[in-house]
């Protein structure tokens, strides 16, 4: 399918690897020029080189921490007029409610709620002026079905979801479409860390934790960054003009409901 976005320009956050990279690859395959962001410069630049060579699109790599004012400013200076914004950030660490104080909550809210909100509000005026834009925020399946040990993520991402729900309906008449994509368990560094934490907490091996987690999913496996990226790219396409403020769950059927 032609996504109709060849020649568009996208900012993709946390895109040196994992779900962000999968999204960047799919956008590049659709002919979108990219501004990639992550904190680790060498990994990010290697990813940019590989995507540039593979897809023959313009790719720039901006290695900054976008949870800071300075980092966001540098990213937006590099790409001041994106047509597409992919909000993405690694989740906060797992734990129990009793483990977290103000510092832990502030870090989670900054990374998984305030940063995507501030990036969106920075680029929305330009999108509105040009009459076209796509903002896709990668949140988590825990927004629909909270995970006890991921309480920091549950709360911060739910706050972002509320912002998108209201704002999407305010900007839709200008041709700017905002939606969220909610990943379940995908085979990324994040899931590796969670499996290690599970293994440690339950006294089992990491392989046992992975096997059990995959067996509990109707697909019998974890998702891949590549298939995630294809769905994310579709949400940036010309074909979603009537799809406003939705939460697209991509979890292999793990969330068990007749209507989600």
C-alpha positions in Angstrom: 0.0 0.0 0.0 1.2 3.5 -0.9 1.0 5.5 2.4 0.9 8.7 0.5 3.6 10.4 2.6 6.7 10.3 0.3 8.7 13.5 0.8 7.2 14.2 4.2 9.5 15.0 7.1 9.4 13.2 10.5 10.9 13.4 13.9 11.2 10.0 15.5 12.2 10.0 19.1 14.1 7.1 20.8 14.8 5.7 17.3 18.3 4.2 17.5 16.9 0.8 18.3 13.8 -1.1 19.3 10.3 0.2 18.4 11.5 3.6 17.5 13.9 2.2 15.0 11.3 -0.1 13.6 9.0 2.9 13.1 11.9 4.9 11.5 12.6 2.1 9.1 9.0 1.8 8.0 8.7 5.5 7.5 11.9 5.6 5.5 10.6 2.8 3.3 7.6 5.0 2.6 9.9 7.8 1.4 9.8 10.0 4.5 12.9 12.1 5.4 13.9 11.5 9.0 15.3 13.3 12.0 16.3 10.6 14.4 16.8 11.2 18.1 18.3 9.2 21.0 20.9 9.9 23.7 23.7 7.5 22.6 25.5 9.2 19.8 27.4 6.4 18.2 24.5 4.0 18.2 22.2 6.7 16.8 24.6 7.7 14.0 25.1 4.0 13.0 21.3 3.6 12.8 21.0 6.8 10.7 23.8 5.6 8.3 22.1 2.2 7.8 18.6 3.7 7.2 20.0 6.3 4.8 21.9 3.7 2.8 19.0 1.3 2.7 16.2 3.6 1.8 17.9 6.6 0.1 16.1 9.2 2.2 17.5 12.2 4.1 18.4 11.2 7.6 19.9 13.4 10.3 20.8 12.2 13.8 20.4 14.5 16.8 21.9 12.9 19.9 20.2 14.8 22.8 18.1 14.1 25.9 14.7 15.4 24.9 13.5 15.3 28.5 15.5 18.5 29.0 14.5 21.9 27.6 17.9 22.1 25.9 17.5 18.8 24.3 14.1 19.6 22.9 15.3 22.9 21.6 18.2 21.3 19.8 15.9 18.7 18.2 13.4 21.3 17.0 16.2 23.5 15.7 17.4 20.6 13.6 13.8 19.9 12.3 11.6 23.0 12.9 8.8 22.0 10.5 8.1 18.3 10.8 5.0 16.8 9.2 5.2 13.8 11.5 6.1 13.5 15.1 6.7 10.1 16.7 6.7 10.4 20.5 8.6 7.6 22.1 10.6 7.0 25.3 11.8 4.0 27.2 9.6 3.1 30.2 10.6 3.7 33.8 11.9 0.8 35.9 9.5 -1.8 37.4 8.9 -2.0 41.1 6.4 -1.6 43.8 4.5 1.5 44.8 6.5 1.6 48.0 9.7 1.9 46.1 8.9 5.2 44.5 9.3 8.7 45.9 9.0 12.2 44.3 12.2 11.8 42.3 11.1 8.6 40.7 7.7 10.0 39.9 9.1 13.2 38.5 11.5 11.3 36.2 8.6 9.1 34.9 6.3 12.0 34.3 9.0 14.0 32.6 10.0 11.2 30.2 6.6 9.6 29.5 4.1 12.4 29.8 5.5 15.9 29.8 8.2 15.5 27.1 5.8 14.1 24.5 3.2 16.8 25.4 5.8 19.6 25.1 7.1 18.3 21.7 3.5 18.0 20.4 2.6 21.5 21.5 5.8 22.8 19.8 5.0 21.3 16.4 1.2 21.5 16.3 1.1 25.2 15.3 3.2 24.6 12.2 1.2 21.5 11.3 -2.1 23.5 11.7 -0.7 26.4 9.5 0.3 23.9 6.7 -3.0 22.0 7.0 -1.5 18.6 7.5 0.2 16.7 10.3 0.5 13.4 12.1 1.4 12.9 15.8 1.7 9.3 16.9 2.6 8.7 20.6 3.9 5.3 21.5 2.5 4.6 25.0 1.8 1.1 26.4 -0.7 -1.7 26.5 -0.8 -0.9 30.3 -2.9 2.1 29.5 -5.8 -0.3 28.9 -4.7 -3.0 31.3 -2.5 -1.8 34.1 0.5 -3.8 35.2 1.1 -3.6 38.9 4.9 -3.6 38.8 4.9 -0.9 36.1 3.0 1.7 38.1 5.2 4.6 37.1 4.5 3.8 33.5 0.8 3.2 34.0 0.3 6.6 35.5 2.6 8.7 33.3 1.3 7.2 30.0 -2.3 7.5 31.1 -1.7 11.2 31.6 -0.3 11.5 28.0 -3.3 9.5 26.8 -5.7 12.1 28.3 -3.8 14.9 26.7 -4.0 13.3 23.3 -7.7 12.5 23.7 -8.7 16.1 24.1 -6.1 17.7 21.8 -6.7 15.4 18.9 -10.3 16.6 18.7 -9.2 20.2 18.8 -6.8 20.0 15.9 -8.5 17.5 13.6 -10.4 20.1 11.6 -7.0 21.5 10.5 -5.9 18.2 9.0 -3.7 17.3 12.0 -4.3 13.7 13.2 -3.2 12.5 16.6 -3.4 8.9 17.7 -1.6 6.6 20.1 -0.2 3.1 19.6 -0.1 0.8 22.6 2.5 -2.0 22.4 2.3 -5.1 24.4 5.4 -7.3 24.8 7.8 -6.8 21.9 11.3 -8.3 21.6 13.3 -5.2 22.5 15.8 -4.2 25.1 12.8 -3.2 27.3 11.4 -6.7 27.4 14.9 -8.1 28.0 15.1 -5.9 31.1 11.6 -6.9 32.3 12.4 -10.6 31.8 15.6 -10.2 33.8 13.6 -8.5 36.6 11.0 -11.3 36.5 13.6 -14.0 36.7 15.4 -12.4 39.6 12.1 -11.8 41.5 10.8 -15.3 41.0 14.0 -17.3 41.2 13.8 -18.6 37.7 16.1 -18.3 34.7 15.6 -15.5 32.1 14.9 -18.2 29.4 12.2 -19.6 31.6 10.7 -16.1 32.1 10.7 -15.5 28.4 9.1 -18.9 27.6 6.4 -18.4 30.1 5.6 -14.9 28.9 5.5 -15.9 25.3 3.3 -18.9 26.1 0.7 -16.7 27.8 0.2 -14.6 24.6 -2.4 -15.9 22.0 0.3 -15.6 19.3 2.7 -17.6 21.4 5.5 -15.1 20.9 6.7 -11.5 21.4 6.0 -8.9 18.8 8.8 -7.6 16.5 10.0 -4.1 16.0 9.4 -4.5 12.3 5.7 -5.3 12.5 5.2 -2.6 15.0 6.9 -0.1 12.7 4.5 -1.0 9.9 1.5 -0.2 12.0 3.0 3.0 13.3 3.8 4.1 9.8 0.2 3.5 8.7 -0.9 5.8 11.5 1.2 8.5 9.8 -0.4 7.9 6.4 -2.9 9.7 4.3 -5.4 6.9 5.0 -6.1 7.9 8.7 -7.7 11.2 8.1 -10.9 10.1 9.8 -9.2 8.3 12.7 -8.9 10.8 15.5 -7.7 10.3 19.1 -7.6 6.5 19.1 -5.5 4.1 21.1 -4.4 1.2 18.8 -3.5 -1.8 20.9 -0.7 -4.0 19.4 -0.3 -6.8 21.9 -1.0 -10.1 20.1 -4.4 -10.4 21.7 -3.0 -10.3 25.3 -5.7 -7.9 26.4 -8.8 -10.1 26.7 -11.9 -8.1 25.8 -14.8 -8.3 23.5 -14.7 -4.5 22.9 -11.5 -2.7 23.8 
